[in-house]
Amino acid sequence: MLPVERVIGEEGLRAVDGDLVLACRLPWYRSLPFSTVEFASLAIDGQPVDLAQAQVEFDGNRWPMGDNGEKVDTFWFVRDSAFLILPGVALAPGSEHEVALTINVNPPYIPGMKRMNPQVESLRVEG
């Protein structure tokens, strides 16, 4: 899989203090502001995950996922992972799960373009 096709990061899935943390990659060939990135959907073992309370963590900062549209000056660099924090979603460390994540990108220099980027991966929960 080419780097621009990956949306699940190499760091995988972790259980941290009662939350689930999923590493994500920017599926584009150059850095983009978070305002152009949409975490469209997430399913674990075929069950949709409600992203209403999800947070994004990047470069030591954390914000509600719903605030992504305002992050025009916060750039996601193509070589860095961002982390999707799912408060209260508990999976047992060591368990394996099928994770399906779709991230959409809307590059600001290509008006009207919306690229959907799905990936399904079997991941072990690190503890």
Residue pairs with C-beta under 8 A, 6 or more apart in sequence:
1 119
3 25
3 78
4 27
4 28
4 29
5 27
5 117
5 119
6 25
6 27
6 119
7 24
7 25
7 27
7 101
7 102
7 103
7 117
7 118
7 119
8 22
8 23
8 24
8 25
8 99
8 101
8 119
8 121
8 123
9 22
9 23
9 24
9 25
9 81
9 82
9 83
10 23
10 25
10 81
11 23
11 81
11 83
12 22
12 23
12 123
12 124
12 126
13 20
13 21
13 22
13 23
13 91
13 97
13 99
13 123
13 124
13 125
13 126
14 20
14 21
14 125
14 126
14 127
15 21
15 90
15 91
15 92
15 93
15 125
15 126
15 127
18 87
18 88
18 90
19 85
19 86
19 87
19 88
19 89
20 85
20 86
20 89
20 90
20 91
20 125
21 57
21 83
21 84
21 85
21 86
22 42
22 83
22 84
22 86
22 99
22 101
23 81
23 82
23 83
24 39
24 81
24 82
24 83
24 84
24 101
24 103
25 81
25 82
26 32
26 37
26 76
26 77
26 78
26 80
26 82
26 103
26 105
27 103
27 105
27 115
27 117
28 78
28 105
28 107
28 115
29 78
30 78
31 75
31 76
31 77
31 78
32 75
32 76
32 105
32 107
32 108
33 71
33 72
33 73
33 74
33 75
33 76
33 108
34 56
34 58
34 68
34 71
34 74
34 75
34 76
34 82
35 68
35 69
35 70
35 71
35 72
35 74
36 105
36 106
36 107
36 108
37 68
37 76
37 103
37 104
37 105
37 106
38 68
38 103
38 104
38 105
38 106
39 51
39 54
39 56
39 65
39 68
39 84
39 101
39 102
39 103
40 102
40 103
40 104
40 116
41 48
41 51
41 100
41 101
41 102
42 48
42 49
42 51
42 54
42 84
42 86
42 99
42 100
42 101
42 102
43 49
43 99
43 100
44 89
44 91
44 97
44 98
44 99
44 100
45 97
45 98
46 98
46 100
49 86
49 89
51 65
51 86
52 66
53 64
53 86
53 87
53 88
54 64
54 65
54 84
54 85
54 86
54 87
55 62
55 63
55 64
55 65
55 84
55 85
55 87
56 62
56 63
56 64
56 65
56 68
56 82
56 83
56 84
56 85
57 82
57 83
57 85
58 74
58 76
58 80
58 82
58 83
59 74
59 80
61 74
62 85
63 71
65 84
76 82
84 101
91 97
91 125
92 125
93 125
93 126
93 127
94 124
94 125
94 127
95 124
95 125
96 122
96 123
96 124
96 125
97 122
97 123
97 125
98 120
98 121
98 122
98 123
99 120
99 121
99 122
99 123
100 118
100 119
100 120
101 118
101 119
102 116
102 117
102 118
102 119
103 117
104 114
104 115
104 116
104 117
105 114
105 115
105 117
106 113
106 114
106 115
107 113
107 115
